[in-house]
Amino acid sequence: MKNFKNSLFYFGIIGVTSLSMYWTVQNGKLLEQGRNVVVLESNESYFQEFINTLIHNLNHPLALLLAQIVTIVFIARLFGALFKKIGQPSVIGEILAGIFLGPSLIGSYFPEFSAILFPESSLGNLQFLSQLGLILFMFVVGMELDLKILQNKAKEAVVISHASIVIPFTLGMILAYFIYTEFAPAGVEFLSFALFIGIAMSITAFPVLARIVQERGLHKTKLGAMVITCAAADDITAWCILAAVIAIVKAGSFVSSLYIIGLAVVYVLLMLKLVRPFLKRIGELYDNSGTITKPVVAIFFLTLLISSYLTEIIGIHALFGAFMAGVIMPDSIRFRNLFIEKVEDVSQVMLLPLFFVFTGLRTQIGLLNDIYLWQICGYIVLVAVVGKFVGSALTARYVGQNWKDSLTIGALMNTRGLMELVVLNIGYDLGVLKPEIFAMMVIMALATTFMTGPALDLINFFSKSKEEILPIEIIKNNKFKILFSFQSADESPSLLRLANEFIKKVNNKAIVTAMHVLPSSELNLYNIEEYEKEGLKAVQQTAEDLNQEVISIFKSSLEVENDIVEVSNKGDFDLVLMSLSQSIFEGTFLGKVLGFTTQIISPESLINKFTGKEKLFDHGHFDERTAMILSKTEVPVGILVDKNFQNAKRVFVLLLDESDLFLLKYATQLIENSGATVTLLDKAGHLKGSSVFNEQLDKITKKYPKNIKIAVERKIEKALLDEQDLMIISIETWKMLLDKQSSWLNRTPSLLIMKP
């Protein structure tokens, strides 16, 4: 009855309002008399009018901007993912995506498409949005800098840092002396040109460097702390020098620039002495209350915008103001995390790719159309590498670092990435850099960033030891060693409980290691320790409940699978445990469509097909991460399908043939350590006449007669499976059950899939 009343009311309202609107329109036409209303008439058909309207809408500035953003973000993410898969920073792929969409490739081979998507009149909007993305990015860079490390670390780090600026800056100015007459724009003074070449050679990409340090597990080492300190000091010094260079170029002479530099010094003092204490007080109030309101968030964003505005007005660029606003943020980790998480995703995923493409639209590699120009480009790359890599390495060696650490510092400090593009674009906007030299410098930025990974790999190839991958107590130990690896903290309690079941009674003769690996894209630099603490909290709590000692390893990585494999193999573990991952595309029709699309464009799938490795392991039975780990590990692996696993008092072992007999080893271990009752089932009946099976079974039943049972398949009832705590099968059995879509998969308790 209620539904009927609602329907009646709904249709009544629609009917009355429709009639009222119709009456209003009809009578409103009478009001037009004497008002000279012009009715546009067209000889075109209604459909043609619709098409014309559609074309007009497509060419509207907002529609064009949205189409540009969609294209740019898609291409940038695709290129970034491809380069991540080959072990390179994603920023290289994103920079190349910009060059790909610019005149060097798409603009050259598909000029009509480029003219439609990136018409000259639309580039202003793209530039402003990209500048906004850079302002937010520099704000994050400033927040990720911890000034305390500059106060607490050794002075030698500052020596290395300043040497890594002075040496390439000097070499850059010397290079400018030789190329000024040919490559400096007309009307540009030598001082301005030389200063910009010098500062371009001196830049280190602190965000890229810091993430490489994370990904390679160096952030907790003495070397990692040294490099981060060097990069932080380098970043602050280089941006201060850049501000002075911009002031000199804009003022036209060094003496005139002193006024701008004086204003900049006043600005910095006000930010440090006046604004910073005010923001610190707000941060302390937030820490005490545990909440933050939108007006407080507005205060900090207004600080960012006002700071950027002031530095732009002063003449040292808005980006310096954004960087400074980030530096003076409250030291509270929670406070900085909040703003980093609010800003980072929007700036890095959507707005920064616009900057890469805008840079790509300016980069005309086609201008380098003869050997001489490529020789000059080679000299620029050579000067950049010698100044930064060699200069930093030799300085590090001089202050007491060994050769391996010195070369590592040199390789990392040579990373330029996005920060180099920022400097180059400022120089281009100021008219100091011609298109030819701009293109050469972009190539230099790409080359020096690209070489960082291979250079570190080469250094490690000759000097890396197991001790750098694993704690020493794991390597130099002959005890029974279990490693359990997880990405989500929710997976860890069940994995630790399972590991404990295998070694409960021989705890003093066994080692359990927890490895928490997160993709580095999920972390920001400032709160990595908080991520580690939060991720391992469940492990520590469960370990206390079980009275189980656990060694912890935490890593952020671009290559999660390879790191798990490396630790497993180098540690020579007796058993590696992990959870079965589930695809984010499962469950919905849209999810299946997205999943299928992702598989088509998956960089890893493309690379595997290209290298002939797509059938290395059947991905149909496992997710890609698990499949890759199984295919590369040289130690036994157990994959837990967790259904709230608590203990292994009752264990069911399913056997197909003699290849599954290795499972008896783990069944015996559970009997010995947790007093498990094990039920064996020869499902296919292939083991009845097996002398190997009967011999192993006799040994177990003689030693533990009350703990072993033999089941017959026709007597297997649902109740028997419901009573079990854990079911153990081999990978081949798992494949068979999946292929046959066996109802057993719905009836099983927690499932352990074993690879010998």
C-alpha positions in Angstrom: 0.0 0.0 0.0 2.9 2.3 0.9 4.5 1.7 -2.5 1.2 2.5 -4.3 0.9 5.8 -2.4 4.5 6.7 -3.3 4.0 5.9 -6.9 0.8 7.9 -7.1 2.5 10.9 -5.4 5.5 10.6 -7.8 3.4 10.5 -11.0 1.1 13.2 -9.7 4.0 15.6 -9.0 5.6 14.9 -12.5 2.2 15.4 -14.2 1.3 18.7 -12.5 4.8 20.2 -12.9 4.9 19.2 -16.6 1.5 20.8 -17.3 2.6 23.9 -15.4 5.8 24.2 -17.5 3.9 23.6 -20.7 1.3 26.4 -19.9 4.1 28.8 -18.9 6.0 28.2 -22.2 2.9 28.6 -24.4 1.8 31.7 -22.7 5.3 33.1 -22.5 5.4 33.2 -26.3 2.6 35.9 -26.2 5.1 38.1 -24.2 7.5 38.1 -27.2 5.2 40.4 -29.2 6.8 43.7 -30.0 10.2 42.7 -28.6 11.9 42.0 -32.0 12.9 38.5 -31.0 15.2 37.0 -33.7 14.7 33.3 -34.4 17.8 31.7 -36.1 16.8 29.6 -39.1 19.1 27.0 -40.7 18.8 25.2 -44.0 20.7 22.2 -42.5 19.0 19.1 -41.3 18.5 18.5 -37.6 21.2 15.8 -37.6 23.7 18.1 -39.3 22.9 20.7 -36.6 23.6 18.1 -34.0 26.9 17.3 -35.6 27.9 20.9 -35.8 27.1 21.4 -32.1 29.1 18.3 -31.3 32.1 19.6 -33.2 31.8 23.0 -31.5 31.7 21.3 -28.1 34.8 19.2 -28.9 36.7 22.4 -29.8 35.7 24.2 -26.6 38.8 25.0 -24.5 37.6 23.0 -21.5 36.8 19.9 -23.6 40.2 20.2 -25.3 42.0 20.6 -22.0 40.2 17.5 -20.6 41.1 15.5 -23.7 44.7 16.6 -23.3 44.8 15.6 -19.6 43.3 12.2 -20.3 45.7 11.4 -23.1 48.8 12.7 -21.2 48.0 10.9 -18.0 47.3 7.6 -19.9 50.5 7.8 -22.0 52.6 8.9 -19.0 51.4 6.1 -16.8 52.0 3.5 -19.5 55.5 4.7 -20.2 56.2 5.0 -16.5 55.1 1.5 -15.9 57.2 0.2 -18.8 60.3 1.7 -17.4 59.6 0.6 -13.8 59.4 -3.0 -15.2 63.0 -2.7 -16.5 64.3 -1.3 -13.2 64.3 2.4 -14.1 62.7 5.3 -12.3 59.2 5.9 -13.7 60.1 9.6 -14.2 62.2 8.6 -17.2 59.3 7.0 -18.9 57.1 10.0 -18.1 59.7 12.4 -19.5 59.9 10.2 -22.7 56.1 10.2 -22.8 56.3 14.0 -23.1 58.9 13.8 -25.9 56.7 11.1 -27.6 53.7 13.4 -27.7 55.7 16.4 -28.7 57.1 17.5 -32.1 60.0 15.0 -32.0 57.7 12.0 -32.7 53.9 12.4 -32.8 54.2 16.0 -34.1 56.7 14.9 -36.8 54.9 11.7 -38.1 51.3 12.7 -37.3 51.2 16.5 -37.5 47.4 16.7 -38.1 46.7 14.7 -35.0 49.2 16.8 -33.0 47.6 20.0 -34.3 44.1 18.9 -33.2 45.2 17.7 -29.7 47.8 20.3 -29.0 46.9 23.5 -30.9 49.1 26.5 -30.2 46.2 28.4 -28.7 45.7 25.7 -26.0 49.3 25.5 -24.7 48.8 28.5 -22.3 46.2 26.5 -20.3 48.5 23.5 -20.3 51.4 25.6 -19.1 49.5 27.1 -16.2 48.2 23.8 -15.0 51.7 22.2 -15.3 53.1 25.1 -13.2 50.5 24.5 -10.6 51.6 20.8 -10.5 55.2 21.9 -10.1 54.3 24.2 -7.2 52.6 21.3 -5.4 55.5 19.0 -6.2 58.1 21.4 -4.8 55.9 21.8 -1.7 56.1 18.0 -1.2 59.9 18.0 -1.9 60.3 20.7 0.8 58.2 18.7 3.2 60.2 15.5 2.5 63.5 17.2 3.4 64.3 16.7 7.1 66.5 19.6 8.1 67.6 17.7 11.3 69.7 15.4 9.3 71.8 18.3 8.2 72.4 19.2 11.9 73.0 15.7 13.1 75.1 14.1 10.3 78.9 14.4 9.9 80.3 17.5 8.2 81.8 15.3 5.5 78.4 15.0 4.0 78.2 18.7 3.5 81.7 18.7 2.1 80.7 16.1 -0.5 77.5 17.9 -1.3 79.1 21.3 -1.9 81.9 19.7 -3.9 79.2 18.0 -6.0 77.8 21.5 -6.8 81.0 23.5 -7.2 82.8 21.0 -9.5 80.0 20.5 -12.1 79.1 24.2 -11.9 82.7 25.2 -12.7 82.9 22.7 -15.6 79.5 23.9 -16.9 80.7 27.5 -17.0 83.9 26.4 -18.8 81.7 24.5 -21.3 79.6 27.6 -21.8 82.7 29.5 -22.7 83.3 27.2 -25.7 79.6 27.0 -26.9 78.4 30.5 -26.2 79.0 32.0 -29.6 77.1 29.2 -31.4 74.3 28.3 -29.0 73.5 31.3 -26.9 70.4 33.3 -28.0 71.2 36.7 -29.5 71.2 39.5 -26.9 71.9 37.2 -24.0 75.0 38.1 -21.9 77.7 35.5 -21.4 77.2 35.6 -17.6 73.6 34.7 -17.8 74.2 31.9 -20.2 77.2 30.5 -18.3 75.3 30.6 -14.9 72.4 28.6 -16.3 74.6 26.0 -17.9 76.5 25.8 -14.6 73.4 25.4 -12.4 71.9 22.8 -14.9 75.1 20.7 -14.5 74.9 21.0 -10.6 71.3 19.8 -10.0 70.6 16.5 -8.2 67.0 15.1 -8.2 66.5 14.6 -4.5 63.1 12.9 -4.8 64.3 10.3 -7.4 67.5 9.7 -5.4 65.7 9.2 -2.2 63.3 6.7 -3.8 66.2 4.7 -5.3 67.8 4.6 -1.8 64.5 3.2 -0.5 64.0 0.7 -3.2 67.5 -0.7 -2.8 67.1 -1.0 1.0 69.8 1.6 1.8 67.7 4.0 3.8 68.7 2.4 7.1 72.4 2.0 6.3 75.2 4.5 7.0 75.7 4.9 3.3 72.0 5.6 2.8 72.0 8.2 5.5 75.2 9.8 4.0 73.6 10.0 0.5 70.3 11.4 1.8 72.2 14.1 3.8 74.4 15.0 0.7 71.3 15.2 -1.5 69.4 17.3 1.0 72.3 19.8 1.4 72.7 19.8 -2.4 69.0 20.5 -2.9 68.9 23.5 -0.5 72.1 24.9 -1.8 71.3 24.4 -5.5 67.9 26.1 -5.2 69.4 29.0 -3.3 72.0 29.4 -6.1 69.2 29.1 -8.7 67.3 31.8 -7.1 70.4 34.1 -7.2 71.0 33.1 -10.9 67.4 34.0 -11.8 67.8 37.3 -10.0 70.9 38.1 -11.9 69.4 37.2 -15.3 66.2 39.2 -14.6 68.0 42.2 -13.3 70.4 42.3 -16.2 73.5 42.9 -14.1 75.1 41.6 -10.9 74.8 44.9 -9.1 71.1 45.3 -9.9 70.5 41.7 -8.8 71.7 42.5 -5.3 68.4 44.3 -4.7 66.5 41.1 -5.6 68.8 39.0 -3.6 68.4 41.3 -0.6 64.6 41.0 -0.9 65.0 37.2 -1.1 67.1 37.2 2.1 64.4 39.2 3.9 61.8 36.8 2.6 63.7 33.7 3.8 64.3 35.3 7.3 60.6 36.1 7.6 59.6 32.6 6.7 62.1 31.0 9.2 61.7 33.5 12.1 58.0 34.5 11.8 55.9 32.1 9.8 57.6 28.9 10.9 57.0 29.3 14.6 53.4 30.2 13.9 52.9 27.0 11.8 54.8 25.0 14.4 52.3 26.1 17.1 49.4 25.0 14.9 51.1 21.6 14.3 51.5 21.1 18.1 47.8 21.8 18.6 47.0 19.3 15.9 49.2 16.7 17.6 47.4 17.2 20.9 43.9 17.2 19.6 44.3 14.4 17.1 42.0 16.2 14.6 42.4 18.8 12.0 39.7 21.1 10.6 39.4 22.5 7.1 40.2 26.1 8.2 43.6 24.8 9.5 44.2 23.0 6.2 43.3 26.3 4.4 46.0 28.1 6.5 48.7 25.9 5.3 47.6 25.9 1.6 47.4 29.7 1.8 50.9 29.8 3.2 52.0 27.8 0.2 50.2 30.0 -2.3 51.3 33.3 -0.7 54.9 32.1 -0.4 54.9 31.1 -4.1 53.3 34.5 -5.0 55.9 36.5 -3.1 58.9 34.7 -4.6 57.4 35.2 -8.1 56.9 38.9 -7.4 60.4 39.3 -5.9 61.9 37.7 -9.1 63.3 34.3 -7.9 60.4 32.1 -9.2 57.3 30.7 -7.5 58.8 27.3 -7.3 61.4 28.5 -4.7 58.5 29.8 -2.6 56.7 26.5 -2.8 59.9 24.7 -1.8 60.4 27.1 1.1 56.8 26.6 2.3 57.4 22.8 2.4 60.6 23.2 4.4 59.0 25.3 7.1 56.1 22.9 7.7 55.8 21.6 11.3 58.2 18.8 12.1 55.3 16.6 13.2 55.4 13.4 11.2 51.6 13.0 11.3 51.1 16.6 10.1 53.5 16.3 7.2 52.1 12.9 6.3 48.6 14.4 6.1 49.7 17.1 3.6 52.0 14.9 1.6 49.1 12.4 1.1 46.7 15.2 0.2 49.0 16.8 -2.4 51.2 14.0 -3.7 48.7 11.9 -5.6 47.1 14.9 -7.4 50.4 16.5 -8.3 52.3 13.4 -9.4 49.5 11.5 -11.1 47.6 14.2 -12.9 49.5 17.5 -12.9 53.2 16.6 -13.3 52.6 14.6 -16.5 51.3 17.8 -18.0 54.7 19.4 -17.2 56.5 16.5 -18.9 54.4 16.9 -22.0 54.8 20.6 -22.0 58.5 20.1 -21.8 58.2 17.5 -24.6 56.4 20.0 -26.8 59.4 22.3 -26.4 61.9 19.6 -27.0 62.7 19.3 -30.7 65.2 16.5 -31.1 64.8 16.9 -34.8 66.8 20.1 -34.6 69.9 18.0 -33.8 70.2 17.1 -37.5 73.9 16.8 -38.0 76.9 14.9 -36.4 78.4 18.1 -35.0 75.3 18.9 -32.9 75.3 15.3 -31.5 79.0 15.7 -30.7 78.2 18.8 -28.6 75.3 16.9 -27.0 77.9 14.1 -26.1 80.2 16.7 -24.6 77.4 18.1 -22.5 76.6 14.6 -21.2 80.3 13.9 -20.6 80.8 17.2 -18.6 77.7 16.4 -16.6 78.9 12.9 -15.6 82.5 13.9 -14.9 81.4 16.9 -12.8 78.7 15.1 -10.7 79.6 11.4 -10.7 83.4 11.7 -10.7 83.5 14.8 -8.6 81.2 13.4 -5.9 83.0 10.0 -5.9 86.5 11.5 -5.6 85.4 13.9 -2.9 83.7 11.0 -1.0 86.9 9.0 -1.3 89.0 11.9 -0.1 86.9 12.4 3.1 87.3 8.7 4.0 84.7 6.6 2.3 85.8 3.3 0.7 85.8 3.0 -3.1 82.5 1.1 -3.3 80.6 3.7 -1.2 82.3 6.5 -3.0 81.2 5.3 -6.4 77.7 4.6 -5.1 77.5 8.2 -3.8 78.7 9.5 -7.2 76.2 7.4 -9.1 73.3 8.6 -6.9 74.3 12.2 -6.9 74.5 12.1 -10.7 70.7 11.5 -10.9 69.0 14.6 -12.3 65.5 13.6 -13.4 62.6 16.0 -13.0 64.5 18.7 -11.1 66.8 19.2 -14.1 63.7 19.8 -16.4 62.5 22.4 -13.9 65.7 24.3 -14.2 65.8 24.0 -18.0 62.3 25.2 -18.4 63.0 28.3 -16.3 66.0 29.0 -18.5 63.9 28.5 -21.6 61.2 30.9 -20.3 63.8 33.5 -19.5 65.2 33.3 -23.0 68.6 32.1 -21.9 68.5 28.7 -23.7 67.9 28.2 -27.4 65.7 25.2 -28.6 68.9 23.3 -29.7 70.7 23.6 -26.4 67.4 22.9 -24.6 67.0 19.6 -26.4 70.6 18.6 -25.7 70.1 19.3 -22.0 66.9 17.3 -21.8 68.8 14.4 -23.4 71.5 14.9 -20.7 68.9 14.8 -18.0 67.5 11.5 -19.4 71.0 9.9 -19.9 72.2 10.8 -16.4 69.0 9.5 -14.7 68.9 6.4 -16.8 72.5 5.4 -16.0 72.0 5.5 -12.2 70.4 2.1 -12.0 72.8 0.2 -14.2 75.8 2.0 -12.6 74.6 0.9 -9.1 74.1 -2.6 -10.4 77.6 -2.7 -11.9 79.1 -1.4 -8.6 77.1 -4.0 -6.6 78.0 -6.8 -9.1 81.6 -6.6 -8.1 81.2 -5.9 -4.4 77.8 -6.9 -3.1 77.7 -9.6 -0.4 74.9 -11.5 1.2 75.3 -9.4 4.3 73.9 -6.4 2.4 70.7 -8.3 1.6 70.1 -10.2 4.9 70.9 -9.8 8.6 74.1 -11.6 9.5 72.3 -13.8 12.0 70.3 -15.4 9.2 73.2 -16.0 6.8 75.7 -17.5 9.2 73.3 -20.0 10.8 72.6 -23.7 10.2 69.2 -23.7 12.1 65.9 -24.5 10.4 65.0 -21.2 8.7 61.5 -20.1 7.8 60.7 -16.9 5.9 57.2 -15.5 5.6 56.6 -12.6 3.3 53.6 -10.3 3.1 52.5 -7.0 1.6 49.3 -6.4 3.7 49.7 -6.4 7.4 46.5 -8.4 7.7 48.2 -11.4 6.2 51.0 -11.6 8.7 49.3 -13.1 11.9 48.1 -16.3 10.0 51.5 -16.7 8.3 53.4 -16.4 11.6 51.0 -18.8 13.4 51.6 -21.3 10.6 55.4 -20.8 10.8 55.2 -21.3 14.5 53.3 -24.6 14.1 56.3 -26.0 12.1 58.9 -25.2 14.8 57.0 -24.9 18.1 59.0 -27.6 20.0 62.4 -26.8 18.4 62.2 -23.0 18.7 65.7 -22.7 19.9 66.9 -24.6 16.8 64.9 -22.5 14.3 64.8 -19.0 13.0 61.6 -17.2 11.8 62.0 -14.1 9.6 59.2 -11.8 8.7 59.7 -9.8 5.4 57.3 -6.9 4.8 57.6 -5.6 1.2 55.7 -2.7 -0.1 55.7 -1.1 -3.6 57.7 2.1 -3.3 54.9 4.0 -5.0 52.8 3.5 -1.8 55.3 5.3 0.4 56.5 8.8 0.8 60.0 9.7 2.0 59.0 11.4 5.2 57.1 8.6 6.9 58.9 5.4 5.9 59.6 4.6 9.5 56.0 5.0 10.4 55.0 2.6 7.5 57.5 0.1 8.8 56.3 0.3 12.4 52.6 0.1 11.4 53.2 -2.8 8.9 55.1 -4.9 11.5 52.8 -4.1 14.5 50.6 -7.2 13.9 53.8 -9.4 13.6 55.2 -8.2 16.9 51.8 -8.6 18.7 51.3 -12.2 17.3 55.0 -13.0 18.1 54.4 -12.0 21.8 51.3 -14.1 22.0 53.1 -17.1 20.6 56.4 -16.4 22.5 58.1 -16.6 19.2 61.2 -14.6 18.4 61.0 -13.0 14.9 63.7 -11.2 12.8 62.1 -8.5 10.7 63.0 -7.2 7.3 61.2 -4.2 5.8 61.7 -3.0 2.2 60.0 -0.6 -0.2 60.7 -1.7 -3.7 59.8 -1.2 -7.4 60.3 -5.0 -7.9 58.5 -6.7 -5.0 58.7 -10.2 -6.6 62.4 -10.0 -7.3 63.3 -8.8 -3.8 61.3 -11.7 -2.3 63.1 -14.1 -4.6 66.5 -12.6 -3.8 66.1 -12.8 -0.1 64.6 -16.4 -0.3 67.5 -17.7 -2.4 70.4 -15.8 -0.7 69.1 -16.7 2.7 68.9 -20.4 1.8 65.6 -20.8 3.7 64.2 -24.2 4.5 60.7 -22.9 3.9 59.2 -19.7 2.5 55.6 -18.9 3.3 53.3 -16.3 1.6 49.6 -15.6 1.1 47.8 -16.1 -2.2 47.1 -12.7 -3.6 43.8 -11.8 -5.2 43.3 -9.6 -8.3 41.7 -6.2 -7.8 39.7 -6.9 -11.0 37.8 -9.9 -9.5 34.1 -9.7 -8.6 32.4 -7.4 -11.1 31.7 -7.2 -14.8 33.4 -3.8 -15.0 36.3 -5.3 -13.1 36.7 -8.1 -15.6 36.7 -5.7 -18.5 39.3 -3.5 -16.7 41.3 -6.6 -15.8 41.3 -7.8 -19.4 42.3 -4.4 -20.7 45.1 -4.2 -18.2 46.4 -7.6 -19.3 46.5 -6.4 -22.9 48.5 -3.3 -22.0 50.5 -4.8 -19.1 54.1 -3.8 -19.7 55.2 -7.0 -18.0 53.1 -9.1 -20.3 54.5 -7.3 -23.3 58.1 -7.7 -22.1 57.5 -11.4 -21.3 56.1 -12.0 -24.7 59.0 -10.2 -26.3 61.5 -12.3 -24.4 59.7 -15.5 -24.8 59.0 -16.0 -21.1 55.2 -15.7 -21.2 54.8 -19.5 -20.6 57.5 -19.7 -17.9 54.7 -20.3 -15.4 51.0 -20.7 -16.0 49.5 -17.5 -14.7 46.0 -19.0 -14.9 46.4 -20.8 -11.6 48.1 -18.0 -9.7 48.3 -14.2 -9.7 51.3 -12.8 -11.6 53.2 -12.0 -8.4 52.9 -15.5 -6.9 53.6 -17.1 -10.3 56.8 -15.2 -10.7 58.0 -16.0 -7.2 57.3 -19.7 -7.7 59.1 -19.8 -11.0 62.3 -18.2 -9.6 62.7 -19.4 -6.1 65.2 -22.2 -5.5 63.8 -23.2 -2.0 60.5 -24.8 -0.9 57.6 -22.4 -1.0 54.2 -22.7 0.8 51.3 -20.5 -0.3 48.6 -20.1 2.3 45.0 -19.6 1.3 43.9 -18.2 4.6 40.5 -18.9 6.0 41.1 -17.5 9.5 43.9 -20.0 10.3 44.5 -20.5 14.0 46.5 -23.7 14.5 47.3 -27.0 12.8 45.9 -29.6 15.3 44.0 -31.4 12.5 45.7 -31.6 9.1 44.4 -33.1 5.9 47.0 -34.1 3.2 45.8 -34.8 -0.3 48.1 -37.0 -2.4 47.9 -37.7 -6.2 51.0 -39.7 -7.0 54.6 -40.2 -5.8 55.6 -36.6 -6.8 53.5 -35.5 -3.9 55.3 -37.6 -1.3 57.5 -34.6 -0.3 54.3 -33.4 1.6 54.8 -36.1 4.1 58.0 -34.3 5.4 55.9 -31.3 6.3 53.1 -33.4 7.8 55.7 -35.1 10.0 57.1 -31.8 11.1 53.6 -30.7 12.2 53.1 -33.9 14.1 56.4 -33.5 15.9 56.1 -29.8 16.8 52.4 -29.2 17.2 51.0 -32.7 17.9 48.9 -32.6 14.8 46.6 -35.4 13.8 47.2 -36.0 10.1 44.7 -37.6 7.7 46.2 -38.8 4.4 44.1 -39.4 1.3 45.4 -41.2 -1.8 42.8 -39.6 -4.1 43.6 -41.3 -7.4 44.6 -44.7 -5.8 48.0 -44.5 -7.5 50.0 -45.0 -4.2 48.6 -48.3 -3.1 51.3 -50.3 -4.7 54.1 -47.7 -4.2 56.9 -49.2 -2.2 58.3 -45.6 -1.6 55.0 -44.4 -0.2 54.5 -47.5 2.0 58.0 -47.3 3.4 57.6 -43.6 4.4 54.2 -44.3 5.8 55.5 -47.2 7.9 58.2 -44.9 9.4 55.6 -42.3 10.4 53.0 -44.7 11.8 55.6 -46.6 13.9 56.8 -43.4 15.5 53.4 -41.6 15.7 50.7 -44.3 15.6 48.0 -42.1 17.1 48.7 -39.1 14.9 48.3 -40.6 11.4 45.1 -41.7 9.6 44.4 -43.0 6.2 41.1 -41.9 4.5 39.2 -43.5 1.6 37.8 -41.1 -1.0 34.3 -42.6 -1.1 34.0 -42.1 2.6 35.1 -38.5 2.5 32.2 -36.4 3.8 31.9 -32.7 4.1 31.9 -33.0 7.9 35.4 -34.5 7.7 36.8 -31.5 5.9 34.9 -29.1 8.1 36.7 -30.6 11.1 40.2 -29.9 9.7 42.3 -26.9 10.6 44.6 -27.1 7.5 44.7 -28.9 4.2 48.1 -29.4 2.5 48.4 -30.1 -1.3 51.0 -29.7 -4.0 50.9 -27.2 -6.8 49.9 -29.9 -9.3 46.9 -30.9 -7.1 45.9 -27.2 -6.9 46.0 -26.9 -10.7 43.9 -30.1 -11.1 41.3 -28.9 -8.6 41.1 -25.5 -10.3 40.9 -26.9 -13.8 38.0 -29.3 -12.7 36.4 -26.5 -10.7 36.2 -29.0 -7.9 33.7 -28.5 -5.1 36.5 -29.3 -2.7 37.8 -25.8 -3.0 34.7 -24.5 -1.3 34.8 -27.2 1.4 38.4 -27.0 2.4 39.7 -25.2 5.6 42.8 -23.0 5.3 44.8 -24.4 2.4 48.6 -24.7 2.1 49.9 -25.2 -1.5 53.4 -26.5 -1.5 56.2 -26.3 -4.0 59.2 -28.6 -3.3 
